[in-house]
């Protein structure tokens, strides 16, 4: 079983300036252009359906992504002997290296069959690149800069997709940006002090009887409590939304399963039934997709579902041990976009329809993220 992920051209929100004297449509403080409304409508449909879109023309080039994956290979393969120098991740700072099987995205599973390295956005954070190759440092800094702009623009597009710009039209224009419904999400990304870019590496796995063996000798069982072995356990992403870059061959191991609301409950979501393989929509020639642009899989996070009172979905997903690909290295890069530490996430009144009550109490960005990190980084020392 599979689900087709729509391909959305984001170029209408990709203007050279976000200032009011430049830009276009909502980027210039005006009403959305027809192109922006079309893009927003596509986002809304996907986020109400399964929460996944394939985004193109969002400000990250394919050459930048290729260089980033080359750097990731250099980091995890060629420089693995330097891993003792890499800063170890901890929920208190969420930066640095998470060793193989040190995390459990689904607590009912064994440790995830991956390793990763987190970098975070300056100036709120100073990344420690001790022992990392120079090309990895350069790739990290380039992606941090590109994702900063892409995150802000996508947050505005989400507001338009949810009709929040209509709250501002015809109202007093003397309000600050923070008071405008259009900036409900983007105003919480001023510091980006909770946002993270994560480089992920899934080592090859060789099936040896009842064990799966990695190229560095780590082992895990082929089954977990009667289930197939999973490279990354079932989960919904924590924050507002996630940009996911996939190296060639990585898409085939990614599966999704819609859940009720924003949180995976472990009441059957970790079973092996009902999971769907992702298939990207084929681009039509009239979509004017720039071949130089990278494509990112963007999905709604649990906090966005919470913000919208579950009007938008946060879909559970996992990475399986695909039989044809498990003996290959798998690489991906994720940018997790979370509201600033002090930002208050509260259900907007627009999403309380027909007398509906709020499903979630208000919570600050930092309190929510720390709660979720403690749940999954159970084996981090």
QUIWOUR-V991949 format. One record per residue. N is the residue number from 1. RES is the residue in one letter. D_LAST is the distance of its C-alpha to the last C-alpha in whole Angstrom. Layout:
n=<N:N>
res=<RES:RES>
d_last=<D_LAST:D_LAST>
This chain:
n=<1:2:3:4:5:6:7:8:9:10:11:12:13:14:15:16:17:18:19:20:21:22:23:24:25:26:27:28:29:30:31:32:33:34:35:36:37:38:39:40:41:42:43:44:45:46:47:48:49:50:51:52:53:54:55:56:57:58:59:60:61:62:63:64:65:66:67:68:69:70:71:72:73:74:75:76:77:78:79:80:81:82:83:84:85:86:87:88:89:90:91:92:93:94:95:96:97:98:99:100:101:102:103:104:105:106:107:108:109:110:111:112:113:114:115:116:117:118:119:120:121:122:123:124:125:126:127:128:129:130:131:132:133:134:135:136:137:138:139:140:141:142:143:144:145:146:147:148:149:150:151:152:153:154:155:156:157:158:159:160:161:162:163:164:165:166:167:168:169:170:171:172:173:174:175:176:177:178:179:180:181:182:183:184:185:186:187:188:189:190:191:192:193:194:195:196:197:198:199:200:201:202:203:204:205:206:207:208:209:210:211:212:213:214:215:216:217:218:219:220:221:222:223:224:225:226:227:228:229:230:231:232:233:234:235:236:237:238:239:240:241:242:243:244:245:246:247:248:249:250:251:252:253:254:255:256:257:258:259:260:261:262:263:264:265:266:267:268:269:270:271:272:273:274:275:276:277:278:279:280:281:282:283:284:285:286:287:288:289:290:291:292:293:294:295:296:297:298:299:300:301:302:303:304:305:306:307:308:309:310:311:312:313:314:315:316:317:318:319:320:321:322:323:324:325:326:327:328:329:330:331:332:333:334:335:336:337:338:339:340:341:342:343:344:345:346:347:348:349:350:351:352:353:354:355:356:357:358:359:360:361:362:363:364:365:366:367:368:369:370:371:372:373:374:375:376:377:378:379:380:381>
res=<X:X:X:X:X:X:X:X:X:X:X:X:X:X:X:X:X:X:X:X:X:X:X:X:X:X:X:X:X:X:X:X:X:X:X:X:X:X:X:X:X:X:X:X:X:X:X:X:X:X:X:X:X:X:X:X:X:X:X:X:X:X:X:X:X:X:X:X:X:X:X:X:X:X:X:X:X:X:X:X:X:X:X:X:X:X:X:X:X:X:X:X:X:X:X:X:X:X:X:X:X:X:X:X:X:X:X:X:X:X:X:X:X:X:X:X:X:X:X:X:X:X:X:X:X:X:X:X:X:X:X:X:X:X:X:X:X:X:X:X:X:X:X:X:X:X:X:X:X:X:X:X:X:X:X:X:X:X:X:X:X:X:X:X:X:X:X:X:X:X:X:X:X:X:X:X:X:X:X:X:X:X:X:X:X:X:X:X:X:X:X:X:X:X:X:X:X:X:X:X:X:X:X:X:X:X:X:X:X:X:X:X:X:X:X:X:X:X:X:X:X:X:X:X:X:X:X:X:X:X:X:X:X:X:X:X:X:X:X:X:X:X:X:X:X:X:X:X:X:X:X:X:X:X:X:X:X:X:X:X:X:X:X:X:X:X:X:X:X:X:X:X:X:X:X:X:X:X:X:X:X:X:X:X:X:X:X:X:X:X:X:X:X:X:X:X:X:X:X:X:X:X:X:X:X:X:X:X:X:X:X:X:X:X:X:X:X:X:X:X:X:X:X:X:X:X:X:X:X:X:X:X:X:X:X:X:X:X:X:X:X:X:X:X:X:X:X:X:X:X:X:X:X:X:X:X:X:X:X:X:X:X:X:X:X:X:X:X:X:X:X:X:X:X:X:X:X:X:X:X:X>
d_last=<39:38:38:40:38:40:40:41:42:41:43:45:42:42:44:44:44:42:45:47:50:49:47:49:49:46:44:48:48:50:50:49:50:52:49:46:47:47:44:43:45:43:39:40:42:39:36:38:39:35:33:33:36:36:36:39:40:37:37:35:37:36:36:33:31:33:31:28:28:29:26:24:25:25:22:20:23:25:22:19:20:19:15:14:15:14:12:8:8:7:10:12:13:12:13:13:11:10:10:13:12:9:11:14:16:18:17:20:19:17:14:16:17:16:15:15:15:16:19:20:24:25:26:24:21:21:19:18:19:19:19:21:24:27:28:24:25:28:27:25:27:30:28:27:30:32:29:30:34:33:31:34:37:35:34:38:39:37:39:42:42:41:44:43:45:48:47:48:51:54:52:52:51:50:47:44:42:39:42:43:42:41:39:37:34:34:35:31:30:31:28:26:23:21:22:20:21:19:20:19:20:21:21:25:25:28:29:29:31:28:25:24:23:22:23:21:21:18:20:20:23:26:26:23:25:29:27:27:24:22:21:19:20:23:22:24:22:22:24:27:28:26:28:27:28:29:30:33:32:29:31:32:29:28:30:30:31:33:31:33:32:29:26:25:26:25:29:30:28:26:29:30:34:35:33:34:34:34:38:38:42:44:45:49:51:52:48:49:45:44:43:42:39:36:35:32:31:31:30:30:27:26:27:30:31:31:32:35:35:35:38:35:33:29:30:27:26:24:24:26:26:30:32:34:31:28:29:29:26:25:24:24:24:23:24:23:25:24:26:26:24:27:29:30:30:33:35:38:42:43:41:42:45:48:47:43:41:37:35:32:32:31:27:26:24:21:21:21:19:16:17:17:13:12:14:13:9:8:6:4:0>
